[in-house]
Amino acid sequence: MAHSLGLESAELPESQDFIDSDDYCILFSEREIREGPIVDEGDRILGKHKGIVHYTIGQRRGLGIASDRPLYVKKINAENNRIVVSGKEGLYSAGFIARGFNLIAVDRLDRPYKVRAKIRLKHEEAEAAIFPHGEDKVKVLFDEPQVAVTPGQSAVLYSGDTVFGGGIIEKAL
C-alpha cells in the first residue's frame, strides 16, 4: 500500500523500535534499577540479577547462574523484584488474557472466533480461538501451546488477511 501511494517509508524495513539503542535501561533512572534474586520455580535462590529491566521472558543468555541444564526467564515478578527461571518446558502457555482489546473485524465479541495470533514481532502466527472475557478483555487459547507469552507485549489477531483485533497481553495461561 505504501508503494502504491508513493510514500518514502515504503523502502524502509519494518520496525517497532521507539529508541535507537538495544539498551532499554536508558528509560529508567538508576534508583529504579535494583539487584534482586534469581529463583527457580520452587523459590530456591540460584543467583542475583542486576535489575529486572535487563531481562525478558524466554531469555537464556546473560543470567549469570550455573546449572546442569539450560535455564530461561519464565517470569519477571516486578512487585517482589524477582526473576523466576525454569527449563524450556516451563515457558509454554496454553493462551493468554489481553486487556484494552480493540476489535476491528467485528463490532462485538459475542461468541468464540477462530483466529491466528501473533504475540511478538518475530513470532510466527499461531492458530487460536478468542473468547469474551469481561468488559475490555479477551481470552485467547492456542491450538498448540506457545513459548514465551509475555505480559506487556502487544498481541494481534488475524482472520484471513484481515486484522481481527489487538490488545496488550496481561497474563499468560
C-alpha positions in Angstrom: 0.0 0.0 0.0 2.9 2.4 0.9 4.4 1.7 -2.6 1.1 2.4 -4.4 0.8 5.8 -2.5 4.4 6.7 -3.3 5.4 7.0 0.3 9.1 7.2 1.2 8.6 4.8 4.0 7.8 2.1 1.5 11.5 1.4 1.1 12.3 1.3 4.8 12.5 -2.1 6.7 9.6 -2.8 9.2 10.4 -1.7 12.7 8.6 -1.3 16.0 11.6 0.3 17.7 11.0 3.5 19.5 14.5 4.2 20.8 17.8 4.0 18.8 19.5 1.5 21.2 19.5 -2.1 22.2 19.8 -1.0 25.9 16.3 -0.2 27.2 17.7 0.6 30.6 18.1 4.3 29.4 14.4 4.5 30.0 14.8 4.1 33.8 16.6 6.1 36.4 19.4 4.4 38.4 17.4 4.4 41.6 14.6 2.3 39.8 17.1 -0.4 38.8 17.8 -2.7 41.8 19.5 -6.0 42.2 17.5 -8.9 43.4 17.3 -12.7 43.5 17.0 -15.1 40.6 14.9 -18.1 41.8 13.7 -21.4 40.4 10.0 -22.3 40.3 10.3 -23.7 43.9 11.5 -20.2 45.0 15.1 -21.5 45.7 17.6 -18.7 45.2 20.0 -19.5 42.3 21.8 -16.2 41.9 21.4 -12.5 41.8 20.1 -10.3 38.9 21.3 -6.8 38.1 17.8 -5.3 37.8 14.7 -6.7 36.2 14.8 -4.1 33.4 17.8 -6.2 32.0 15.7 -9.3 31.4 12.9 -10.6 29.2 10.6 -13.7 29.2 12.4 -16.5 27.4 15.9 -15.0 27.8 18.6 -17.6 28.3 21.9 -15.7 27.9 23.4 -13.4 30.5 21.6 -14.9 33.5 25.0 -15.4 35.3 23.9 -18.7 37.0 25.3 -22.2 36.7 23.0 -25.1 36.1 23.2 -28.7 34.7 20.6 -27.7 32.1 19.7 -24.6 30.2 17.5 -22.2 32.2 15.3 -19.4 30.8 13.5 -16.4 32.3 10.0 -17.7 32.9 8.5 -14.8 34.9 9.5 -11.3 36.0 8.0 -10.6 39.3 8.3 -6.8 39.5 6.4 -6.5 42.7 9.0 -8.6 44.6 12.0 -7.7 42.3 12.5 -11.4 41.5 13.4 -13.2 38.3 11.9 -16.8 38.1 13.7 -19.2 35.8 12.8 -22.7 34.5 13.7 -25.2 31.8 12.4 -24.6 28.4 9.3 -26.8 29.1 8.2 -24.2 31.7 8.0 -21.4 29.0 4.9 -22.8 27.2 1.5 -21.3 27.7 -1.9 -22.5 26.5 -3.1 -19.0 25.9 -3.4 -15.5 27.4 -5.7 -12.8 28.7 -5.4 -9.5 26.8 -6.6 -6.1 28.1 -7.6 -3.0 26.2 -8.6 -5.1 23.3 -9.7 -3.3 20.2 -12.0 -5.2 17.8 -11.6 -4.4 14.1 -13.2 -7.2 12.2 -16.4 -7.5 14.3 -18.4 -5.0 16.2 -18.9 -7.2 19.3 -17.3 -10.3 20.6 -20.4 -12.3 21.5 -19.1 -15.7 20.7 -15.7 -17.5 20.2 -13.9 -16.9 16.9 -11.1 -18.9 15.2 -8.1 -16.6 14.6 -4.3 -16.6 14.1 -2.4 -14.9 17.0 0.9 -13.1 16.8 2.3 -12.4 20.2 5.5 -10.5 19.3 7.3 -9.1 16.3 9.2 -12.3 15.3 6.5 -14.8 16.4 5.0 -17.0 13.7 1.2 -16.6 13.8 -0.4 -19.5 15.7 -3.9 -20.9 15.3 -6.1 -19.9 18.3 -9.6 -19.1 19.4 -10.7 -15.9 21.0 -13.4 -15.7 23.7 -15.0 -12.7 25.5 -13.6 -12.2 29.0 -15.2 -9.3 30.8 -15.5 -5.6 29.9 -12.5 -4.9 27.7 -10.5 -8.2 28.0 -10.4 -11.3 25.9 -9.1 -14.8 26.5 -7.1 -16.4 23.6 -6.4 -20.1 23.7 -3.9 -21.6 21.3 -4.5 -24.8 19.4 -0.9 -25.7 20.5 0.9 -24.2 23.4 3.3 -21.3 22.5 6.6 -20.3 24.0 7.3 -17.1 26.0 3.9 -15.5 26.1 4.9 -12.2 27.7 2.7 -9.8 29.7 3.1 -6.3 28.4 3.6 -7.3 24.8 1.1 -6.5 22.1 -1.0 -9.3 20.7 -2.5 -9.0 17.2 -5.1 -11.4 15.9 -5.9 -12.1 12.3 -8.8 -13.6 10.4 -7.5 -14.4 6.9 -5.7 -11.3 5.7 -7.8 -9.1 8.0 -6.7 -7.8 11.4 -9.3 -9.2 13.7 -8.1 -7.0 16.6 -5.4 -6.4 19.1 -4.6 -5.7 22.8 -1.9 -6.0 25.4 -1.1 -9.3 27.0 -2.0 -9.1 30.7 -1.4 -12.7 31.7 -0.1 -15.9 30.2 -2.3 -19.0 30.8 
